[in-house]
Amino acid sequence: MTDTAPPRQGPLTDIRVIEMGQLLAGPFCGQLLADFGAEVIKCEQPGEGDPMREWGREKPYGKSLWWPVVARNKKSLTLNLRTPEGQQVIRDLVATSDILIENFRPGTLERWNLGYEELSKINPKLIMVRVTGFGQTGPYSSRAGYGSIGEAMGGLRYVVGDPSTQPSRMGISIGDELAATYACLGAMMALHHRDRTGKGQIVDSAIYEAVLAMMESMVTEYAAAGYIRERTGPILPNVSPSNVFDTKDGKLLLVAANQDTVFKRLADAMGQPELARNPRYATHAARGAVQVELDALINEWTKTIDLAPLEALLTDHGVPCGLIYTAPDMLQDPHFKARNAIVDVPHPVFGSLKMQNVAPRLSDTPGAVRHAGPELGEHTEDVLKGILGIASEKLDDWRARGII
């Protein structure tokens, strides 16, 4: 099948990526690379495909609404990696590829004779990105590792939620996506190194370590001062005001005015400029010491004003504030529209799908969403005939034998 999507654009249009693995941690890394123009060839099991094709199912259509996002801009190649023929296809593709992404358990590729030691002999410039729960080494490396486990071990789950409840989930698969983002960052650094030396390498991205990398000074605070961060709900301990406040019409507004100069502007907006001169509230440390008291005082004021005029008043006074958005809010917001933060993407079943645009924005070589996630095996012939020059007769034989 011929690719009718717009031409690839972005800084990575000269990069070819083989994406092996499934679900989210590896494929999200592939999505990031594809968003910026890389040719990402996703290898999927014939007849089955990535389980993400079944996640987020919407009953009226019987199709996943997650798959079109995480697989956008990619090509789908069906290939049975457990067969010698399938393994040879990978070797042949590696010869002209720059990056291989995989998120199997450590040792899986080696059992298929597709480990880095073998593939780097074919292409010494190859960068292999390996995303797992616990990394390629260490006593836990062979364990099954989902994002939720990495979030727990990396320290995130313990500090998320209200102190009166059990640790909470973030509401998104943040552990997988952090590991994928760090994997993408590692791939970019490895590409830079390769440009200088001509040599590829392995990027080892562990979910628990990606989460740990985001935990600010948590470990240092305990090691140096014996302090353990706890769940604090919507606030930052000893930082006030930085909280969610009620409005007259029953809505919520997040206000962050903890810096001294910003708090002064908030006090002016409240019509109570004397608050900023009161020794109890005049400094960051003083406000932190009476956090509950001050937040309650501000909440009594916000409850007297409807959300829209309250937001306008605070914005006019230069006080950072924001609504707690759901998807409908995002679709209606004029700033989202002005920056084209959400785009409409054609889809053969849905007609059109709305999804988040590419981030970050590059001034000269921006990425783009070219097409939604492909059908299973949509580009098999394109890849095998167009890139590897395999004859139609052989492809027919492979199809009959379940290799593709």
Beta strands, then each sheet from edge to edge (+ up, - down):
strand 1: 16-19
strand 2: 39-44
strand 3: 57-58
strand 4: 63-64
strand 5: 74-78
strand 6: 99-102
strand 7: 127-132
strand 8: 202-206
strand 9: 242-246
strand 10: 252-256
strand 11: 321-323
strand 12: 342-347
strand 13: 351-356
sheet 1: 5+ 2+ 1+ 6+ 7+ 8+
sheet 2: 3+ 4-
sheet 3: 9+ 10- 11+
sheet 4: 12+ 13-
end
